Amino acid sequence: MQVDFGAENLPPRPPAATLTVYPAHGQTGVPTDFDPAEELPNPMTGHTLVGYPVSVQVDARQALAVKAFELYEVAPYTPRRALDTKLLTHAVDAETPAHAAALIPVSPLALATVYQVVFSGSVNGISISTWQFTTAPVSAVTMRFASPAVAPGGVQQITLDGLDTEKGPYCLCYAPARLVKSLVHESETRIAITTSTANPEFPARSASPSPTAHAQSHLQAARSRLAGGKTDSA
């Protein structure tokens, strides 16, 4: 089935210098990464996770001439630092329309960072240029425990909040290791820990906190952008 859409009367052409940009000037909370495999065709073959794209476009009835398109980290970095990017224009990518252009950082952007876009180009000879945006703030990973404590040999369920699984692999660290008999990743964000029964330092009859409570106090969840599969069964 084919469905066509159209309009009898097109709206008036906007001024030639009218530029639609994304992320917008002054925008905050901008995502830091993008999976190019989600696009067809893939604009960044050979890359698994890249920076969030920056795009510009004008009215589809006009052609955009791109002279320069660059992305810089501005704050907290001094002086500003240029990023390695790939420029997509109609001249080099048939999937990019003549009235638009995109800039894709080769690596994910940093959190809580101000970026400046330096763009120079023209629409029908009228020059246009630059803006900036800020990425999302750093978000800490926290843990919730199903029970305040469990008996030796019991199972404690831990839920990780604030974990961005799209960032890829993460590492789970716990100490002391002797307090944990086994650890199972039930899902991307939920873990089941079975406590050890053989623990001479903290016997079951002791008034000291339970082994699970000690394990909880030392448990740390950390994420890392590693290439490949997840670590520690994550």
C-alpha positions, -999 to +999 in steps of 0.1 A: +000+000+000+013+035-008+001+066+010+010+100-004+007+133+016+007+167+002-007+203+004-024+225-021-008+256-008+027+256+008+034+280+036+055+311+027+093+305+026+109+315+059+139+339+058+169+323+043+189+327+075+163+307+095+182+277+108+167+248+128+193+233+151+193+203+175+203+203+202+188+238+205+209+268+217+210+268+255+194+234+258+203+213+289+201+177+298+211+166+263+218+129+259+255+119+257+255+090+233+238+074+203+237+038+189+242+042+152+230+006+146+195+019+154+195+039+121+191+024+086+214+027+069+240+029+097+257+064+095+287+052+116+296+017+105+324+002+126+313+021+158+291+006+185+284+037+206+290+073+195+283+108+207+249+124+204+244+139+169+242+176+162+221+186+133+211+217+113+185+222+086+167+249+066+135+250+047+133+220+023+129+244-006+163+259+000+198+244-002+223+246+027+259+252+019+282+240+047+317+257+050+326+244+085+309+224+112+328+217+144+321+207+180+341+218+211+340+210+248+338+244+265+332+239+302+347+227+325+376+226+300+398+256+295+408+262+268+381+246+247+389+212+232+379+201+197+361+168+193+368+141+166+336+140+145+321+128+113+303+154+091+273+142+070+262+164+041+244+156+009+277+159-009+291+129+009+260+110+021+230+105-002+208+099+028+214+134+041+191+159+023+205+190+006+188+213+031+204+196+062+237+185+077+247+165+107+278+162+129+283+129+148+310+128+176+331+096+172+330+090+210+302+095+235+300+130+250+309+137+286+282+142+313+275+177+328+296+194+301+290+225+280+295+220+243+299+247+216+289+242+180+308+263+155+289+263+122+296+284+092+276+281+061+250+299+040+215+297+025+212+315-007+243+335+001+232+346+036+256+336+063+246+317+094+265+304+125+270+292+161+253+280+194+259+258+224+242+232+246+249+212+279+248+175+283+228+157+311+242+159+347+262+131+363+237+106+378+249+084+407+241+047+408+223+039+441+212+006+456+180-006+473+179-038+494+148-060+497+155-067+534+175-047+561+193-080+569+192-117+561+205-147+580+237-165+570+230-186+539+200-164+530+194-145+498+194-107+495+180-089+465+196-057+454+182-033+428+204-007+411+188+026+405+201+052+380+221+026+360+222+036+323+224+001+306+229+017+272+264+028+283+273-008+280+292-030+306+295-022+343+316-037+371+302-049+404+326-050+433+320-063+469+341-068+499+349-088+519+344-116+494+342-143+521+307-129+531+293-138+497+287-174+486+272-166+452+260-137+431+234-139+403+224-111+379+186-117+377+183-087+352+202-057+340+195-039+373+187-066+398+211-088+416+206-117+441+234-124+466+235-156+487+254-150+519+281-174+532+274-197+561+311-203+569+323-171+585+342-176+617+346-138+622+309-132+623+291-163+637+254-165+636+251-162+674+272-130+674+256-097+683+276-081+655+258-070+623+250-099+600+274-108+572+249-095+547+248-061+565+286-060+563+285-070+526+259-043+520+281-016+535+310-025+513+291-032+481+299-008+453+284-006+418+304+011+391+300+015+354+327+016+327+325+021+290+342-010+279+341-025+244+325-059+242+304-080+266+295-072+302+318-081+331+311-101+362+280-117+346+264-083+342 
